[in-house]
Amino acid sequence: MLNTNAIDDNPAVLSTIDKYSTKVPWVNLRATFTSALAALDYLGSNTLDVVLIDVEMQDISGLEFISIVKRKATQALPAFIIISAFDQYAIHGYDLNICDYLLKPVSFDRFLTALEKVRAISQTEVAPASHHPGLFVRQNSKHLQINPATILWVESKGHTVQFHSFQDTPLLVTETMTHMETLLRPYGFYRVHKRYLINRTFIKEIDPPVIKLEHGTQPIPIGKTYRSVIRHLSSNNM
């Protein structure tokens, strides 16, 4: 069970989150707040697994809220999911190690994907050290387990994606790039092109308009709309 709360100064958004939460049997929405300051008080005396929070609010911003919680933390931190009508805060949010970034209006499928990601991470963290740190992906009617630590890059192939690993031959699966970006972001993967996700661990050289990875693989092109991500990758503020 994931214990959550939601913070947004728009009651309609909170109502939507409440409605979505009731559809998921393993999500327990314990409280909602239109004030981030009131939510800070609540979090100080309650343990949560997930906090869903807006960015632009009247008292303090969602980013400030996350920074304050991390600074004052005396116990395990919840996962943070930002819900915003604006995408320009995404990079700053990921600097704070948020779990996901949802753009309003949020669909139920996107909400569920974000919460499933939190649940998968929490299950990995409490698993024995010998447990394989894998994720499951679809290949037609099958579900295959992959290890994100071995993946160099992910490439879009129409309605499928292909994983390129330094250990195995390329693996083609019936997933979408959007879903893979969401699933792999906590493992250090970044979208650098509409067709490519890369594992930051294996970056050898950033030489626009391409990125070169370890193990002698092909250069990965950098998309024009992803230049801010490249600046972020090369800033060392990760």
N, C-alpha and C positions, 0 to 999 in steps of 0.2 A: 504493500500500500504506500502510495506517495502522498504525504501530507503537504498541502500547498496553501498559499494565499495569493491574492491578486490585488494590485495597487494601480488605480487609474482614476483620474478625476472626472472621467466620463462614466456615469452610472450605466449607460447603455452597453458599454464595453464590458463592464463587470457582470452585467446580466447575461451577456453572451458567453463569457467564460464560465459562469455558474451553470448555464444550460449545457455547455459542452462537457463540463466535469461530471455532471450527473449521468452522462452516457457511458462513462468509462469506469468500470467497477473497481479498478485499482487506484483511482484518483480520489482523494478526499480533500475537497476545498473547505478548509477550516474557517477562513475569514476573508472578507474583502474590505478594501479601504479606498476612500477617495482622497485621503491625506497621507502622504509619505511619512510625515512626522509621527502620526498616530501609528502607522505600521512599524516604525522603528521601535516604539515602546513595546508593541506586541511581540516583535521578534526578540527583544531583549529578555523576555520571560517565557518564550515558547520555542520549541525545536521544530523546524520545518525541513522538508526535503527539497522543495521547489518554491521559488518566488517569481511570479509573473508580474512585470512592472513596466509602466509607460515611461517615456523619457521626459517629455515636456509637461510638467505639472506646476502648480502654483507655489507650493512651499519650497521644495527642493526637487531637483531633477532626478530621474531614475538613475542616471550615472553617478550623481553625488550620493544617492542612497546606497548603491552598491559599494562605493568607495568607503563610506562611513562604516557599513557593516563589516567589511573586510578589515578595516583598521581597528575596530573595537572587538573583534571576534575573540571569544574565550572558549568556544566550543566549535564543533564541526560546522562548516558553512553550508547553507543550502545551495542548490544549483540556481542560477539566475537565468530567466528567459525574458528578454526585452520584447515588448509589443509596442510598436510605434507606427505612426502614419508616415514617417520620414526615414529614408534609407541612409542619410548622411552620418548617422550616429553609429553605424554598424562597426566600423573599424575601431572606434574608441571603445565600444562595447566589448569587442573581442580582445582588446588590450586588457580589459578587466576579467578576462577568462570566463565570459558568459557562456552558457551552454548552447543558446540558440537566439536568433533574432527574427521575429515575426513581423511582417508588414500588415497593417490594417487595410481593409477589413480581413480578419483572419478566418480562414475556412476551418471546418471541423477536421478535415484530413491533415491540414498543416499543424493544427493544435495537437492532434494525436501523435504525429510524427515527432514533434518536439518533446512531448512527455515520454514517448517510447525511448527516445535517445537518453533521457535522464535515467530512466529505469534500467536501461542496458548498462550505462556507466556505473550505477550504484551496485548492480549485481556483479559486475567485474571487480569492483573494489572490495567487496566482501568475500569473493571467491578465494579458495586456497591458492597459494603461490604457484602450484603446479598446474592450475587451470589454464587452458589455452586461451589467450586474450583475443578471441575471435569475434567476428560479426557474421550474421547470416544474411545472404543475398539470394535473390531468386534466379533460377535458371530454368525457365519454362515451369514445369510443375514441381521441380525440386528446390530445396533450399540448401545452399552450400555455405560452409563456414570458411571465412577468409581471415588472415592475420594482417591488420593494417600496418604493422611494423615492417612487413616485407614488401609492401606496395611502393613502387617508385612514382607512377602516375596513373591516372584514370582518364580514359579517352572516350568521348561520345561517338557512337557508331549508329546514327539514325535513332531508332527506337530502342537501342540497347547501349550498354557501355562495356568497355574492355579494360580489365585490370592488367597492368604491366608490373611484373615482379622480378626481383633479382634472383629468385629461387626457382620459379616455375615458368612454363610457357604462358603466353597471354591467355587470359580467361574472359570469355564473353558471357555476359549475364543480361537478363531481361529486367533491368532497372533503369531509372532515369537519372540524368546528371543532377537534377535538382535534389532528388532524394539522396544521392551519393554525397553531394556537397554537405547536406545537413548531417548525414550519418558520420562522415569522416572528419568534419571540422574539429571535434574535440581531440582528434589524434594528430593534429598538426598539418592538415591538408588545406590548400588554398586554391581557389578558382583564379586562374591567371589568363584564361581565354574561354570563350563560350564552349569550346570543345574539350578543354583540359583542366584537370585538377592535379596538383603536384603535392608530393610529400616533402615538406620543408627540410626534413632530416637529410635528404639526399641531394640538396642543392649544392652544386660544385661552383657554379659561376652564374651571375646575372649579367648578361651582356645584351641589352636591348638591341633588336627586337626578339631575342630568344633567351631561354634559361637552359643551362647545361646541367645535367644531373650526373651523379656518380655512376659507376659501372658501365661507362662507355655507351650510354643510350643516346637515342636521337635527341636533338635540340627541341625544346618545347616552345612554341611561339607565344608571345605576349600580346594579348588583345588590347586594343586602344582604350577600351572602357575599363581596363583593369590596372591602369598605371598607378592609381593610388594604393592598390594592394601591393604592387611591386615596391613602391617607396616604403611601405610598412614592413615588408619582408626584409629589406636591406637596411632598416634603421637599427636593428639589434634590440629594439624595445619589444620583445616578444614575451 
